[in-house]
Amino acid sequence: MNETTTYRMKGKVVLRRIGEDRLLVPVSGEAAHANSVFPVNETGEFLWSRLAEGRTLGAAAAGLAAAFEVEIESALAHARAFAAELMGMGLLEEGGE
């Protein structure tokens, strides 16, 4: 998983906000069969919106660093971990390099 890796949504997943809560809700695909929702925080929402639309890991991390005023190395580490977590949940898959 490097900075040029792109991703795509696996199945169909919608982001819902309920008050202060942000939830990823799979509506089709393997993850939907578990009848689960996946809470994310503000940075998770930011990364999800970019990764699910096919931006590279590096571009998503650069946006995160700028938007949340964190070091790029920290943003990249967070983006890598978050992408791996989403892949493990069946919500995201690699789209190519």
Backbone as JSON, one array per atom type, in Angstrom:
{
  "sequence": "MNETTTYRMKGKVVLRRIGEDRLLVPVSGEAAHANSVFPVNETGEFLWSRLAEGRTLGAAAAGLAAAFEVEIESALAHARAFAAELMGMGLLEEGGE",
  "N": [[0.86, -1.16, 0.0], [1.04, 1.87, -1.18], [1.78, 5.38, -1.76], [0.68, 5.88, -4.27], [-1.37, 4.16, -4.61], [-4.7, 3.52, -5.49], [-8.18, 3.45, -4.58], [-11.43, 1.9, -4.4], [-14.91, 1.91, -3.68], [-16.25, -0.96, -2.16], [-18.84, -2.8, -3.14], [-21.83, -1.07, -2.32], [-21.75, 1.75, -0.35], [-22.97, 4.01, 1.97], [-22.6, 7.22, 3.47], [-23.8, 8.39, 6.46], [-25.03, 10.97, 8.48], [-25.92, 11.42, 11.77], [-26.96, 13.52, 13.94], [-24.16, 14.36, 15.74], [-22.86, 12.1, 15.02], [-21.19, 10.04, 12.63], [-21.69, 7.67, 10.19], [-20.72, 4.82, 8.35], [-22.55, 3.03, 6.11], [-23.07, 0.0, 4.78], [-24.86, -0.92, 1.92], [-25.03, -2.68, -0.13], [-23.26, -5.56, -1.35], [-20.64, -7.62, 0.16], [-20.22, -6.7, 2.84], [-22.69, -5.66, 3.54], [-24.27, -7.8, 4.19], [-23.73, -8.38, 6.8], [-25.25, -6.74, 8.31], [-24.33, -4.41, 9.62], [-23.14, -1.26, 10.88], [-20.65, 1.26, 10.52], [-18.97, 3.3, 12.55], [-17.38, 6.47, 12.07], [-14.94, 9.06, 12.57], [-14.42, 12.65, 12.22], [-12.06, 12.93, 10.68], [-11.99, 10.42, 9.56], [-14.3, 10.49, 7.98], [-13.49, 12.44, 6.16], [-11.27, 11.16, 4.89], [-12.57, 8.85, 3.9], [-14.37, 9.93, 2.0], [-12.61, 10.76, 0.02], [-10.97, 8.53, -0.62], [-12.91, 6.63, -1.43], [-13.8, 7.73, -3.76], [-11.77, 7.32, -5.51], [-9.32, 8.67, -5.32], [-5.74, 8.9, -4.92], [-3.84, 7.33, -2.29], [-1.81, 9.0, -1.37], [-2.73, 11.54, -2.25], [-5.1, 11.78, -0.77], [-4.01, 11.78, 1.8], [-2.43, 14.1, 1.69], [-4.42, 16.04, 1.43], [-5.69, 15.67, 3.88], [-3.64, 16.41, 5.64], [-3.41, 19.14, 5.03], [-6.04, 20.11, 5.53], [-6.45, 19.54, 8.24], [-4.27, 20.47, 9.48], [-1.88, 18.94, 10.09], [1.22, 17.1, 10.21], [2.53, 15.82, 7.14], [3.62, 13.22, 7.17], [2.39, 12.05, 9.38], [-0.28, 12.23, 8.58], [-0.22, 10.57, 6.33], [0.44, 8.09, 7.48], [-1.85, 7.72, 9.04], [-3.8, 7.64, 7.02], [-3.02, 5.33, 5.63], [-3.42, 3.34, 7.62], [-6.17, 3.64, 8.06], [-7.25, 3.03, 5.52], [-6.46, 0.35, 5.33], [-7.95, -0.71, 7.45], [-10.58, -0.24, 6.51], [-10.53, -1.86, 4.25], [-10.28, -4.35, 5.48], [-12.77, -4.53, 6.66], [-14.32, -4.91, 4.51], [-15.29, -2.77, 3.04], [-13.87, -1.25, 1.26], [-11.72, -1.49, -1.59], [-8.65, -2.14, -3.31], [-8.02, -0.18, -6.18], [-6.2, -0.13, -8.17], [-2.93, 0.86, -9.36]],
  "CA": [[0.0, 0.0, 0.0], [1.9, 3.03, -1.25], [1.09, 6.66, -1.99], [0.0, 5.93, -5.57], [-2.49, 3.22, -4.6], [-6.06, 4.08, -5.5], [-9.18, 2.56, -4.0], [-12.82, 2.08, -4.78], [-15.88, 1.35, -2.75], [-16.57, -2.36, -2.41], [-20.29, -2.77, -3.0], [-22.33, 0.3, -2.17], [-21.68, 2.2, 1.03], [-23.37, 5.41, 2.11], [-22.21, 7.89, 4.71], [-24.95, 9.04, 7.08], [-24.8, 11.75, 9.69], [-27.05, 11.47, 12.71], [-26.43, 14.43, 14.95], [-22.7, 14.46, 15.64], [-22.33, 10.81, 14.6], [-20.99, 9.75, 11.21], [-21.73, 6.22, 10.05], [-20.65, 4.2, 7.04], [-23.59, 2.01, 6.08], [-23.06, -0.78, 3.55], [-26.21, -1.27, 1.47], [-24.9, -3.85, -1.01], [-21.93, -6.17, -1.26], [-20.42, -8.55, 1.27], [-20.35, -6.05, 4.15], [-24.1, -5.41, 3.83], [-24.87, -9.01, 4.76], [-23.47, -8.42, 8.24], [-26.19, -5.82, 8.96], [-23.54, -3.58, 10.52], [-22.77, 0.1, 10.51], [-19.28, 1.51, 10.95], [-18.79, 4.71, 12.94], [-16.11, 7.13, 11.74], [-14.86, 10.42, 13.09], [-14.32, 13.68, 11.19], [-10.96, 12.61, 9.75], [-12.42, 9.23, 8.83], [-15.22, 10.94, 6.94], [-12.68, 13.14, 5.16], [-10.54, 10.17, 4.12], [-13.53, 8.0, 3.18], [-14.91, 10.62, 0.83], [-11.58, 10.85, -1.01], [-10.56, 7.2, -1.04], [-14.01, 5.96, -2.11], [-13.98, 8.29, -5.11], [-10.66, 6.92, -6.35], [-8.08, 9.44, -5.18], [-4.63, 8.1, -4.41], [-3.58, 7.41, -0.86], [-1.01, 10.21, -1.17], [-3.57, 12.73, -2.4], [-6.0, 11.83, 0.39], [-3.19, 12.16, 2.96], [-2.05, 15.51, 1.53], [-5.61, 16.81, 1.76], [-5.89, 15.55, 5.32], [-2.61, 17.24, 6.28], [-3.76, 20.55, 4.83], [-7.32, 20.45, 6.16], [-6.41, 19.39, 9.69], [-3.01, 21.07, 9.92], [-0.99, 17.94, 10.68], [2.37, 16.76, 9.37], [2.19, 14.89, 6.07], [3.98, 11.86, 7.56], [1.33, 11.6, 10.28], [-1.49, 12.06, 7.76], [-0.03, 9.4, 5.48], [0.33, 6.91, 8.34], [-3.27, 7.59, 9.4], [-4.52, 7.23, 5.81], [-2.69, 3.91, 5.38], [-4.1, 2.52, 8.63], [-7.61, 3.73, 7.84], [-7.55, 2.27, 4.31], [-6.32, -1.07, 5.68], [-9.1, -1.05, 8.28], [-11.76, -0.3, 5.64], [-10.41, -3.06, 3.42], [-10.56, -5.46, 6.35], [-14.21, -4.56, 6.91], [-15.01, -5.19, 3.25], [-15.92, -1.55, 2.54], [-12.99, -0.61, 0.3], [-10.77, -2.39, -2.23], [-7.68, -1.45, -4.15], [-8.52, 0.03, -7.52], [-5.07, -0.13, -9.1], [-1.82, 1.76, -9.0]],
  "C": [[0.92, 1.24, 0.0], [1.09, 4.28, -1.62], [0.33, 6.72, -3.31], [-1.15, 4.93, -5.67], [-3.81, 3.97, -4.62], [-7.02, 3.01, -4.98], [-10.53, 2.82, -4.64], [-13.7, 1.41, -3.73], [-16.14, -0.1, -3.14], [-18.06, -2.52, -2.12], [-20.75, -1.33, -2.99], [-22.37, 0.63, -0.7], [-22.08, 3.66, 1.06], [-22.88, 5.94, 3.45], [-23.45, 8.62, 5.22], [-24.49, 9.79, 8.31], [-26.08, 11.76, 10.5], [-26.55, 12.28, 13.88], [-24.95, 14.61, 14.72], [-22.07, 13.17, 15.1], [-22.25, 10.71, 13.08], [-20.89, 8.23, 11.08], [-21.56, 5.82, 8.59], [-21.62, 3.03, 7.07], [-23.51, 1.25, 4.76], [-24.48, -1.19, 3.17], [-26.21, -2.37, 0.43], [-23.47, -4.34, -0.92], [-21.82, -7.02, -0.02], [-20.68, -7.92, 2.64], [-21.81, -5.81, 4.52], [-24.77, -6.61, 4.48], [-24.68, -9.12, 6.26], [-24.44, -7.54, 9.03], [-25.48, -4.95, 9.99], [-23.4, -2.17, 9.97], [-21.39, 0.36, 11.13], [-19.12, 2.97, 11.28], [-17.42, 5.22, 12.52], [-16.13, 8.52, 12.37], [-14.7, 11.4, 11.92], [-13.2, 13.38, 10.19], [-11.29, 11.36, 8.94], [-13.38, 9.59, 7.71], [-14.45, 11.6, 5.81], [-11.95, 12.13, 4.28], [-11.47, 9.28, 3.3], [-13.99, 8.68, 1.9], [-13.88, 10.69, -0.29], [-11.16, 9.47, -1.52], [-11.66, 6.5, -1.85], [-14.24, 6.5, -3.51], [-12.77, 8.05, -6.01], [-9.41, 7.77, -6.29], [-6.98, 8.54, -4.64], [-4.51, 8.28, -2.9], [-2.8, 8.68, -0.54], [-1.82, 11.48, -1.27], [-4.52, 12.89, -1.23], [-5.24, 12.29, 1.63], [-2.78, 13.63, 2.88], [-3.23, 16.42, 1.86], [-5.88, 16.82, 3.25], [-4.9, 16.45, 6.07], [-2.95, 18.71, 6.19], [-5.02, 20.95, 5.61], [-7.25, 20.44, 7.69], [-5.1, 19.86, 10.31], [-2.16, 20.08, 10.72], [0.15, 17.68, 9.7], [1.97, 15.71, 8.34], [2.52, 13.45, 6.46], [2.91, 11.25, 8.46], [0.05, 11.32, 9.49], [-1.38, 10.81, 6.89], [-0.14, 8.11, 6.3], [-1.13, 6.66, 8.72], [-4.08, 7.09, 8.2], [-4.26, 5.76, 5.49], [-3.45, 3.0, 6.34], [-5.6, 2.49, 8.39], [-8.01, 2.92, 6.61], [-7.47, 0.77, 4.59], [-7.51, -1.54, 6.51], [-10.37, -1.19, 7.43], [-11.72, -1.52, 4.73], [-10.75, -4.31, 4.25], [-12.03, -5.63, 6.67], [-15.01, -4.87, 5.65], [-15.69, -3.97, 2.65], [-15.14, -0.91, 1.39], [-12.09, -1.68, -0.31], [-9.82, -1.58, -3.08], [-8.23, -1.36, -5.56], [-7.44, 0.05, -8.56], [-4.01, 0.83, -8.63], [-1.45, 2.59, -10.19]]
}
